[in-house]
Amino acid sequence: MTDTPTGDPAPVRIERDGDVAVVVLDSPPLNLFDAAVFDAVEAVADELVRLTDPADPARARAVLVEARGRVVSGGVDVTVFRDIAEGPGPAEQGAELWRRLLRVAQTFEDLPVPTVFAAHGLTLTAAFELALACDVLLAAEKASFGLVEIVVGLTPSMGGPQRLAERAGSARAKEFVFTGERYPAAVLERWNVVNRVLPDDGFAEAARAYAHQVAAGPTVAHAATKQLVTTAVRQGARAADDLVPEVSGALFATEDLRGAVASFLADGPGKATYAGR
């Protein structure tokens, strides 16, 4: 997905960089999530399902989310909330908005490949909630984050609080939302929300390199890892144990495992290459 019906670049689009599908947020000047951006991110989520389909030998083997401009996102265009609140059936319309956005977050979360979010600057509300639905959150030193919905009388409802709680614990998640403060990348790295803080200089290139690194790994094994970790966090370690024979046993039938074992025995560790099958 690259263009709107008018021929202009879509505010959220996918650009392919080898094995990496790069999701670009590009709606200047602040990358606000308005109706058009919400529509575009929904379409992108659906397209990513197709692009990462395990049955496609040319599929993307990692997803990177990045933004253009000075900030990642200044949050949601508040006129979206005004229109719902002042329209007919505001509670029902609000519920429908959250259903749409939760589906987007869950689609990103359930992709069968590693997903990486690159935050180079200010990342507020919906953009941060999307970041929390990704597997890995990389942040530049100057990046900062906030769930500031209290300023309009809302709680974040694109899955952010619950996913923040998974990473940082319930008390931190409540504090984050209750205060509506902006937190620097270094603090969120200490809270285990941000995976890595990288230098501002060369951040975009470093994030791309990281995405390519995980894309070059054993894709089917990565999908198994995602399934086991998510199950352990949400249902407990024993529930994840119960899945191991099914999801990890199947890895012995992959080309990747057979090739990596042969490479290990012939040349030692770390020299295998993977095809994602």
C-alpha positions as a Markdown table, in Angstrom:
| # | Residue | x | y | z |
|---|---|---|---|---|
| 1 | Met | 0.0 | 0.0 | 0.0 |
| 2 | Thr | 1.7 | 3.2 | -1.2 |
| 3 | Asp | -0.8 | 5.7 | -2.5 |
| 4 | Thr | -4.2 | 7.2 | -1.7 |
| 5 | Pro | -6.9 | 7.3 | -4.4 |
| 6 | Thr | -5.8 | 10.8 | -5.3 |
| 7 | Gly | -2.3 | 9.6 | -6.0 |
| 8 | Asp | -0.7 | 11.2 | -2.9 |
| 9 | Pro | 1.4 | 9.0 | -0.6 |
| 10 | Ala | -0.7 | 7.3 | 2.1 |
| 11 | Pro | -0.2 | 8.6 | 5.6 |
| 12 | Val | 0.6 | 5.1 | 6.7 |
| 13 | Arg | 2.2 | 2.9 | 4.1 |
| 14 | Ile | 4.4 | -0.1 | 3.5 |
| 15 | Glu | 7.8 | 0.1 | 1.8 |
| 16 | Arg | 9.7 | -3.1 | 1.2 |
| 17 | Asp | 13.4 | -3.2 | 2.1 |
| 18 | Gly | 14.5 | -6.7 | 1.2 |
| 19 | Asp | 13.2 | -9.2 | 3.8 |
| 20 | Val | 11.8 | -6.3 | 5.9 |
| 21 | Ala | 8.4 | -4.8 | 5.5 |
| 22 | Val | 8.8 | -1.2 | 6.6 |
| 23 | Val | 5.6 | 0.5 | 7.9 |
| 24 | Val | 6.0 | 4.3 | 7.5 |
| 25 | Leu | 4.0 | 6.8 | 9.4 |
| 26 | Asp | 4.1 | 10.0 | 7.3 |
| 27 | Ser | 1.4 | 12.6 | 8.0 |
| 28 | Pro | 3.1 | 15.9 | 8.6 |
| 29 | Pro | 3.7 | 18.0 | 10.5 |
| 30 | Leu | 2.9 | 15.9 | 13.7 |
| 31 | Asn | 1.8 | 12.5 | 12.4 |
| 32 | Leu | -1.5 | 12.9 | 14.2 |
| 33 | Phe | -3.8 | 9.9 | 14.2 |
| 34 | Asp | -6.9 | 11.3 | 12.4 |
| 35 | Ala | -9.7 | 9.5 | 10.5 |
| 36 | Ala | -7.5 | 9.1 | 7.4 |
| 37 | Val | -4.6 | 7.7 | 9.5 |
| 38 | Phe | -6.8 | 5.3 | 11.3 |
| 39 | Asp | -8.2 | 4.0 | 8.0 |
| 40 | Ala | -4.7 | 3.7 | 6.6 |
| 41 | Val | -3.2 | 1.8 | 9.6 |
| 42 | Glu | -6.1 | -0.6 | 9.4 |
| 43 | Ala | -5.4 | -1.3 | 5.7 |
| 44 | Val | -1.7 | -1.7 | 6.5 |
| 45 | Ala | -2.4 | -4.2 | 9.2 |
| 46 | Asp | -4.4 | -6.3 | 6.8 |
| 47 | Glu | -1.7 | -6.0 | 4.2 |
| 48 | Leu | 1.0 | -7.2 | 6.7 |
| 49 | Val | -1.0 | -10.4 | 7.2 |
| 50 | Arg | -0.7 | -11.1 | 3.5 |
| 51 | Leu | 3.0 | -10.0 | 3.3 |
| 52 | Thr | 4.0 | -12.3 | 6.2 |
| 53 | Asp | 2.0 | -15.3 | 5.1 |
| 54 | Pro | 4.2 | -18.4 | 5.9 |
| 55 | Ala | 3.0 | -20.0 | 2.6 |
| 56 | Asp | 4.6 | -17.3 | 0.5 |
| 57 | Pro | 8.3 | -18.0 | -0.1 |
| 58 | Ala | 8.8 | -14.3 | -0.8 |
| 59 | Arg | 7.2 | -13.1 | 2.4 |
| 60 | Ala | 8.6 | -10.4 | 4.6 |
| 61 | Arg | 10.5 | -12.0 | 7.5 |
| 62 | Ala | 10.4 | -8.9 | 9.8 |
| 63 | Val | 8.4 | -5.8 | 10.2 |
| 64 | Leu | 9.8 | -2.4 | 11.1 |
| 65 | Val | 7.6 | 0.6 | 12.1 |
| 66 | Glu | 9.2 | 4.0 | 11.6 |
| 67 | Ala | 8.0 | 7.6 | 11.2 |
| 68 | Arg | 9.0 | 10.6 | 9.1 |
| 69 | Gly | 9.5 | 14.1 | 10.5 |
| 70 | Arg | 10.6 | 15.6 | 13.8 |
| 71 | Val | 8.3 | 13.5 | 16.0 |
| 72 | Val | 6.9 | 10.0 | 15.8 |
| 73 | Ser | 3.5 | 11.2 | 16.6 |
| 74 | Gly | 1.8 | 14.0 | 18.6 |
| 75 | Gly | -1.1 | 11.7 | 19.4 |
| 76 | Val | -4.7 | 11.6 | 18.2 |
| 77 | Asp | -6.4 | 14.4 | 16.4 |
| 78 | Val | -8.8 | 15.5 | 19.2 |
| 79 | Thr | -11.5 | 16.3 | 16.6 |
| 80 | Val | -12.0 | 12.6 | 16.3 |
| 81 | Phe | -13.1 | 12.4 | 19.9 |
| 82 | Arg | -15.2 | 15.6 | 19.6 |
| 83 | Asp | -17.1 | 14.2 | 16.6 |
| 84 | Ile | -17.9 | 11.0 | 18.5 |
| 85 | Ala | -18.9 | 12.7 | 21.8 |
| 86 | Glu | -21.2 | 15.2 | 20.0 |
| 87 | Gly | -22.7 | 12.7 | 17.5 |
| 88 | Pro | -25.5 | 10.2 | 17.9 |
| 89 | Gly | -24.9 | 7.3 | 20.2 |
| 90 | Pro | -21.5 | 8.4 | 21.5 |
| 91 | Ala | -21.0 | 5.3 | 23.7 |
| 92 | Glu | -21.7 | 2.9 | 20.9 |
| 93 | Gln | -19.5 | 4.9 | 18.4 |
| 94 | Gly | -16.7 | 5.1 | 21.0 |
| 95 | Ala | -16.9 | 1.3 | 21.5 |
| 96 | Glu | -16.7 | 0.7 | 17.8 |
| 97 | Leu | -13.6 | 3.0 | 17.5 |
| 98 | Trp | -11.9 | 1.0 | 20.2 |
| 99 | Arg | -12.8 | -2.3 | 18.6 |
| 100 | Arg | -11.3 | -1.2 | 15.3 |
| 101 | Leu | -8.1 | 0.0 | 17.0 |
| 102 | Leu | -7.7 | -3.1 | 19.2 |
| 103 | Arg | -8.0 | -5.2 | 16.1 |
| 104 | Val | -5.1 | -3.3 | 14.6 |
| 105 | Ala | -2.9 | -3.7 | 17.7 |
| 106 | Gln | -3.8 | -7.4 | 17.9 |
| 107 | Thr | -3.0 | -7.9 | 14.2 |
| 108 | Phe | 0.5 | -6.4 | 14.6 |
| 109 | Glu | 1.0 | -8.5 | 17.8 |
| 110 | Asp | 0.0 | -11.7 | 16.1 |
| 111 | Leu | 2.1 | -11.4 | 13.0 |
| 112 | Pro | 4.3 | -14.6 | 12.6 |
| 113 | Val | 7.5 | -12.6 | 12.3 |
| 114 | Pro | 9.5 | -10.3 | 14.6 |
| 115 | Thr | 8.1 | -6.7 | 14.7 |
| 116 | Val | 10.3 | -3.8 | 15.6 |
| 117 | Phe | 9.1 | -0.2 | 16.4 |
| 118 | Ala | 11.7 | 2.6 | 16.0 |
| 119 | Ala | 10.9 | 5.7 | 18.0 |
| 120 | His | 13.2 | 8.6 | 17.1 |
| 121 | Gly | 11.4 | 11.4 | 19.0 |
| 122 | Leu | 8.1 | 12.2 | 20.8 |
| 123 | Thr | 5.7 | 9.2 | 20.7 |
| 124 | Leu | 2.3 | 9.8 | 22.2 |
| 125 | Thr | -1.0 | 7.9 | 22.6 |
| 126 | Ala | -2.0 | 5.7 | 19.6 |
| 127 | Ala | 1.5 | 5.6 | 18.2 |
| 128 | Phe | 2.9 | 4.4 | 21.6 |
| 129 | Glu | 0.1 | 1.9 | 22.0 |
| 130 | Leu | 1.1 | 0.5 | 18.5 |
| 131 | Ala | 4.7 | 0.4 | 19.7 |
| 132 | Leu | 3.6 | -1.7 | 22.7 |
| 133 | Ala | 2.0 | -4.2 | 20.3 |
| 134 | Cys | 5.3 | -4.8 | 18.6 |
| 135 | Asp | 7.9 | -7.3 | 19.9 |
| 136 | Val | 10.8 | -4.9 | 20.2 |
| 137 | Leu | 10.8 | -1.2 | 20.9 |
| 138 | Leu | 14.0 | 0.7 | 20.0 |
| 139 | Ala | 14.3 | 4.3 | 21.0 |
| 140 | Ala | 16.7 | 7.2 | 20.2 |
| 141 | Glu | 18.2 | 9.0 | 23.2 |
| 142 | Lys | 16.0 | 12.0 | 22.6 |
| 143 | Ala | 12.8 | 9.9 | 22.3 |
| 144 | Ser | 10.0 | 10.3 | 24.9 |
| 145 | Phe | 6.7 | 8.6 | 25.4 |
| 146 | Gly | 3.3 | 9.4 | 26.9 |
| 147 | Leu | -0.2 | 8.1 | 27.3 |
| 148 | Val | -1.8 | 11.5 | 27.8 |
| 149 | Glu | -5.5 | 10.7 | 27.3 |
| 150 | Ile | -6.4 | 12.2 | 30.7 |
| 151 | Val | -6.3 | 15.7 | 29.1 |
| 152 | Val | -9.5 | 14.8 | 27.2 |
| 153 | Gly | -11.0 | 12.6 | 30.0 |
| 154 | Leu | -10.2 | 9.3 | 28.4 |
| 155 | Thr | -8.1 | 6.2 | 29.3 |
| 156 | Pro | -5.9 | 4.8 | 26.6 |
| 157 | Ser | -7.9 | 2.1 | 24.8 |
| 158 | Met | -5.8 | 0.7 | 22.0 |
| 159 | Gly | -4.4 | -1.8 | 24.3 |
| 160 | Gly | -1.7 | 0.4 | 25.8 |
| 161 | Pro | -2.3 | 0.1 | 29.5 |
| 162 | Gln | -2.5 | -3.7 | 29.5 |
| 163 | Arg | 0.6 | -4.1 | 27.4 |
| 164 | Leu | 2.5 | -1.6 | 29.4 |
| 165 | Ala | 1.5 | -3.6 | 32.5 |
| 166 | Glu | 3.0 | -6.7 | 30.8 |
| 167 | Arg | 6.3 | -5.0 | 30.4 |
| 168 | Ala | 6.6 | -2.8 | 33.4 |
| 169 | Gly | 4.1 | -4.1 | 35.9 |
| 170 | Ser | 0.6 | -2.9 | 37.0 |
| 171 | Ala | 1.8 | -0.2 | 39.3 |
| 172 | Arg | 4.0 | 1.4 | 36.7 |
| 173 | Ala | 1.2 | 1.2 | 34.1 |
| 174 | Lys | -1.2 | 2.9 | 36.4 |
| 175 | Glu | 1.3 | 5.7 | 37.3 |
| 176 | Phe | 2.0 | 6.2 | 33.6 |
| 177 | Val | -1.7 | 6.7 | 32.7 |
| 178 | Phe | -2.8 | 8.5 | 35.9 |
| 179 | Thr | -0.1 | 11.2 | 35.6 |
| 180 | Gly | -0.2 | 11.7 | 31.8 |
| 181 | Glu | 3.4 | 12.6 | 32.0 |
| 182 | Arg | 6.0 | 12.2 | 29.2 |
| 183 | Tyr | 8.8 | 9.7 | 30.1 |
| 184 | Pro | 12.2 | 9.7 | 28.5 |
| 185 | Ala | 13.6 | 6.7 | 26.7 |
| 186 | Ala | 16.2 | 6.0 | 29.5 |
| 187 | Val | 13.5 | 5.7 | 32.1 |
| 188 | Leu | 11.4 | 3.3 | 30.0 |
| 189 | Glu | 14.5 | 1.2 | 29.3 |
| 190 | Arg | 14.9 | 0.8 | 33.1 |
| 191 | Trp | 11.2 | -0.2 | 33.3 |
| 192 | Asn | 11.7 | -2.8 | 30.6 |
| 193 | Val | 9.3 | -1.0 | 28.2 |
| 194 | Val | 12.0 | 0.1 | 25.8 |
| 195 | Asn | 14.3 | -2.7 | 24.7 |
| 196 | Arg | 17.3 | -0.6 | 23.7 |
| 197 | Val | 18.2 | 3.1 | 23.7 |
| 198 | Leu | 20.4 | 3.9 | 20.7 |
| 199 | Pro | 22.3 | 7.1 | 19.9 |
| 200 | Asp | 20.4 | 9.9 | 18.1 |
| 201 | Asp | 23.0 | 10.0 | 15.4 |
| 202 | Gly | 22.5 | 7.2 | 13.0 |
| 203 | Phe | 19.4 | 6.0 | 14.8 |
| 204 | Ala | 17.3 | 5.3 | 11.6 |
| 205 | Glu | 20.2 | 3.3 | 10.1 |
| 206 | Ala | 20.7 | 1.3 | 13.3 |
| 207 | Ala | 17.0 | 0.4 | 13.6 |
| 208 | Arg | 17.0 | -0.8 | 10.0 |
| 209 | Ala | 20.1 | -2.9 | 10.7 |
| 210 | Tyr | 18.4 | -4.4 | 13.7 |
| 211 | Ala | 15.3 | -5.3 | 11.7 |
| 212 | His | 17.5 | -6.9 | 9.0 |
| 213 | Gln | 19.3 | -8.9 | 11.7 |
| 214 | Val | 16.2 | -10.5 | 13.1 |
| 215 | Ala | 14.8 | -11.0 | 9.5 |
| 216 | Ala | 17.9 | -13.0 | 8.7 |
| 217 | Gly | 17.2 | -15.5 | 11.5 |
| 218 | Pro | 15.1 | -18.7 | 11.6 |
| 219 | Thr | 11.7 | -17.2 | 10.9 |
| 220 | Val | 9.6 | -20.3 | 11.8 |
| 221 | Ala | 11.5 | -20.6 | 15.1 |
| 222 | His | 10.9 | -16.9 | 15.8 |
| 223 | Ala | 7.2 | -17.4 | 15.4 |
| 224 | Ala | 7.3 | -20.3 | 17.9 |
| 225 | Thr | 9.2 | -18.1 | 20.3 |
| 226 | Lys | 6.5 | -15.4 | 20.0 |
| 227 | Gln | 3.8 | -17.9 | 20.7 |
| 228 | Leu | 5.5 | -19.4 | 23.7 |
| 229 | Val | 6.4 | -16.1 | 25.3 |
| 230 | Thr | 3.0 | -14.6 | 24.9 |
| 231 | Thr | 1.3 | -17.7 | 26.3 |
| 232 | Ala | 3.7 | -17.7 | 29.3 |
| 233 | Val | 3.0 | -14.1 | 30.1 |
| 234 | Arg | -0.8 | -14.3 | 29.8 |
| 235 | Gln | -1.5 | -17.9 | 30.9 |
| 236 | Gly | 1.6 | -19.0 | 32.8 |
| 237 | Ala | 4.7 | -21.1 | 32.2 |
| 238 | Arg | 2.9 | -24.4 | 32.4 |
| 239 | Ala | 0.5 | -23.4 | 29.6 |
| 240 | Ala | 3.5 | -22.5 | 27.5 |
| 241 | Asp | 5.0 | -25.9 | 28.4 |
| 242 | Asp | 1.9 | -27.6 | 27.0 |
| 243 | Leu | 2.5 | -25.9 | 23.6 |
| 244 | Val | 6.1 | -26.8 | 23.3 |
| 245 | Pro | 5.7 | -30.3 | 21.7 |
| 246 | Glu | 3.4 | -28.9 | 19.0 |
| 247 | Val | 5.1 | -25.6 | 18.1 |
| 248 | Ser | 8.7 | -26.6 | 18.8 |
| 249 | Gly | 8.4 | -30.2 | 17.6 |
| 250 | Ala | 7.4 | -28.9 | 14.2 |
| 251 | Leu | 10.7 | -27.1 | 13.9 |
| 252 | Phe | 12.5 | -30.4 | 13.2 |
| 253 | Ala | 10.6 | -30.5 | 9.8 |
| 254 | Thr | 11.9 | -27.1 | 8.6 |
| 255 | Glu | 14.6 | -26.5 | 6.0 |
| 256 | Asp | 16.0 | -23.9 | 8.4 |
| 257 | Leu | 16.7 | -26.4 | 11.2 |
| 258 | Arg | 18.1 | -29.1 | 8.8 |
| 259 | Gly | 20.4 | -26.6 | 7.1 |
| 260 | Ala | 21.5 | -25.0 | 10.4 |
| 261 | Val | 22.4 | -28.4 | 11.9 |
| 262 | Ala | 24.4 | -29.4 | 8.9 |
| 263 | Ser | 26.2 | -26.0 | 8.9 |
| 264 | Phe | 27.0 | -26.4 | 12.6 |
| 265 | Leu | 28.4 | -29.9 | 12.2 |
| 266 | Ala | 30.4 | -28.9 | 9.1 |
| 267 | Asp | 31.6 | -25.4 | 10.0 |
| 268 | Gly | 30.8 | -24.7 | 13.6 |
| 269 | Pro | 28.2 | -22.3 | 15.1 |
| 270 | Gly | 27.0 | -19.0 | 13.7 |
| 271 | Lys | 27.5 | -19.6 | 10.0 |
| 272 | Ala | 24.1 | -20.9 | 9.1 |
| 273 | Thr | 21.8 | -19.0 | 6.7 |
| 274 | Tyr | 18.1 | -19.3 | 6.8 |
| 275 | Ala | 15.4 | -19.3 | 4.1 |
| 276 | Gly | 12.4 | -18.9 | 6.5 |
| 277 | Arg | 11.0 | -22.3 | 5.8 |
